[in-house]
Amino acid sequence: MKVGIIGGTGFIGTGMALRLSQNHEVIMGSRKKEKATVSCDACCLTLKELDIPFNLTSSTNQGVVDDSDIIIFSIPAEMLSVTVDSLTGLEGKIVVSLMNPMERGDYFRYAPPEEGSAAQQLQKMLPDSTVVSAFNNIPAKLWNQMSKILDYTVCVCGDDKDGKQIVMELVNSISELKALDAGPLAVSATVEAITPLLINIAKFNKMRDVGVYFR
Ligand SMILES: NC(=O)c1ccc[n+]([C@@H]2O[C@H](COP(=O)([O-])OP(=O)(O)OC[C@H]3O[C@@H](n4cnc5c(N)ncnc54)[C@H](OP(=O)(O)O)[C@@H]3O)[C@@H](O)[C@H]2O)c1
């Protein structure tokens, strides 16, 4: 299956492209084709230097939608609405949300939309797509550090059994990540809210790369 990343030029998008393209055909997307090309070239160079086989190309965000079976939304949650409105053809596709809406003050606070979570907002905007939430709680920095093993559990939420299964297989294909079925898409609010907690724990305890492992 082809995997496309909307916002593939971002902090987490580039890291996901580096990891996913080792086992999947991946397209990095951007609002600007040239920006996607620059990020893609940098990722390809990194993988070539490490002598790791990969399959990675770039396109616009619309090109990602046109050519991918699984589309990962890796953009700031507050840009979800404007981004979805700019795209066509998401019907019938599996759409993955890793977005965590939050506000920053003295501490980080979960700030969900009225739908309950970013994933539910996305599903409401895309009633004919299969939205699944995953990858919400993995620090972006680790995705990009190719020498590091990604050793976390990943909560996967979704209302469609087959779509959730496909995304769980995608999770399990990356490093040492282990997918866990966390239930329906409504549970994504709980999972998204874990991320500000992790960031607060890291900040107030001077810790790095705080993540979760359920066992
Ligand atoms: N950072 C983490 O550790 C982490 C961990 C787990 C989940 N997440 C979630 O992953 C998502 C992306 O995080 P990130 O840190 O990678 O974000 P980011 O680097 O700030 O942004 C990602 C991409 O979003 C696009 N973008 C930026 N502003 C936009 C706008 N106004 N309209 C449309 N697209 C815009 C940009 O792509 P183009 O300019 O190329 O279009 C950018 O490269 C967030 O929702 C976050 O909650 C992050």
The ligand as a Tripos MOL2 file, in Angstrom:
@<TRIPOS>MOLECULE
LIG
   48    52     1     0     0
SMALL
NO_CHARGES

@<TRIPOS>ATOM
      1 N1          6.1930   17.0460   17.2530 N.am      1 LIG1
      2 C1          5.9040   15.9440   17.9520 C.2       1 LIG1
      3 O1          6.6850   15.4560   18.7960 O.2       1 LIG1
      4 C2          4.5850   15.2550   17.7300 C.ar      1 LIG1
      5 C3          4.3700   13.9830   18.2740 C.ar      1 LIG1
      6 C4          3.1520   13.3440   18.0300 C.ar      1 LIG1
      7 C5          2.1710   13.9920   17.2820 C.ar      1 LIG1
      8 N2          2.4170   15.2380   16.7940 N.ar      1 LIG1
      9 C6          1.3840   15.9110   16.0190 C.3       1 LIG1
     10 O2          1.8260   15.9080   14.6680 O.3       1 LIG1
     11 C7          1.3610   17.0780   14.0050 C.3       1 LIG1
     12 C8          2.5350   17.7200   13.3020 C.3       1 LIG1
     13 O3          3.5020   18.1040   14.2550 O.3       1 LIG1
     14 P1          4.8940   18.7510   13.8010 P.3       1 LIG1
     15 O4          5.6370   19.0270   15.0480 O.co2     1 LIG1
     16 O5          5.5160   17.9070   12.7610 O.co2     1 LIG1
     17 O6          4.3710   20.1270   13.1570 O.3       1 LIG1
     18 P2          5.1330   21.1960   12.2380 P.3       1 LIG1
     19 O7          6.5060   20.7280   11.9210 O.co2     1 LIG1
     20 O8          4.9750   22.5090   12.9200 O.co2     1 LIG1
     21 O9          4.2050   21.2560   10.9410 O.3       1 LIG1
     22 C9          4.0630   20.1540   10.0740 C.3       1 LIG1
     23 C10         3.7300   20.6420    8.6710 C.3       1 LIG1
     24 O10         2.4400   21.2200    8.6530 O.3       1 LIG1
     25 C11         2.3690   22.1170    7.5450 C.3       1 LIG1
     26 N3          1.7750   23.3720    7.9560 N.ar      1 LIG1
     27 C12         2.2910   24.3070    8.7740 C.ar      1 LIG1
     28 N4          1.4770   25.3610    8.8800 N.ar      1 LIG1
     29 C13         0.4230   25.0900    8.0840 C.ar      1 LIG1
     30 C14        -0.7440   25.8170    7.7340 C.ar      1 LIG1
     31 N5         -0.9690   27.0570    8.1930 N.pl3     1 LIG1
     32 N6         -1.6330   25.2320    6.9010 N.ar      1 LIG1
     33 C15        -1.3900   23.9980    6.3890 C.ar      1 LIG1
     34 N7         -0.2750   23.2790    6.6610 N.ar      1 LIG1
     35 C16         0.6080   23.8170    7.5060 C.ar      1 LIG1
     36 C17         3.8050   22.3980    7.0770 C.3       1 LIG1
     37 O11         3.9980   21.7610    5.8210 O.3       1 LIG1
     38 P3          4.1390   22.5950    4.4420 P.3       1 LIG1
     39 O12         4.5750   24.0060    4.7830 O.co2     1 LIG1
     40 O13         5.2140   21.8470    3.7230 O.co2     1 LIG1
     41 O14         2.8150   22.5220    3.7910 O.co2     1 LIG1
     42 C18         4.6410   21.7370    8.1550 C.3       1 LIG1
     43 O15         5.8610   21.2290    7.6630 O.3       1 LIG1
     44 C19         0.7110   17.9750   15.0700 C.3       1 LIG1
     45 O16        -0.6800   17.9220   14.9660 O.3       1 LIG1
     46 C20         1.1730   17.3690   16.3860 C.3       1 LIG1
     47 O17         0.2020   17.5040   17.4040 O.3       1 LIG1
     48 C21         3.5980   15.8720   16.9680 C.ar      1 LIG1
@<TRIPOS>BOND
     1     1     2 1
     2     2     3 2
     3     2     4 1
     4     4     5 ar
     5     4    48 ar
     6     5     6 ar
     7     6     7 ar
     8     7     8 ar
     9     8     9 1
    10     8    48 ar
    11     9    10 1
    12     9    46 1
    13    10    11 1
    14    11    12 1
    15    11    44 1
    16    12    13 1
    17    13    14 1
    18    14    15 2
    19    14    16 1
    20    14    17 1
    21    17    18 1
    22    18    19 2
    23    18    20 1
    24    18    21 1
    25    21    22 1
    26    22    23 1
    27    23    24 1
    28    23    42 1
    29    24    25 1
    30    25    26 1
    31    25    36 1
    32    26    27 ar
    33    26    35 ar
    34    27    28 ar
    35    28    29 ar
    36    29    30 ar
    37    29    35 ar
    38    30    31 1
    39    30    32 ar
    40    32    33 ar
    41    33    34 ar
    42    34    35 ar
    43    36    37 1
    44    36    42 1
    45    37    38 1
    46    38    39 2
    47    38    40 1
    48    38    41 1
    49    42    43 1
    50    44    45 1
    51    44    46 1
    52    46    47 1
@<TRIPOS>SUBSTRUCTURE
     1 LIG1         1 GROUP 0 **** ****
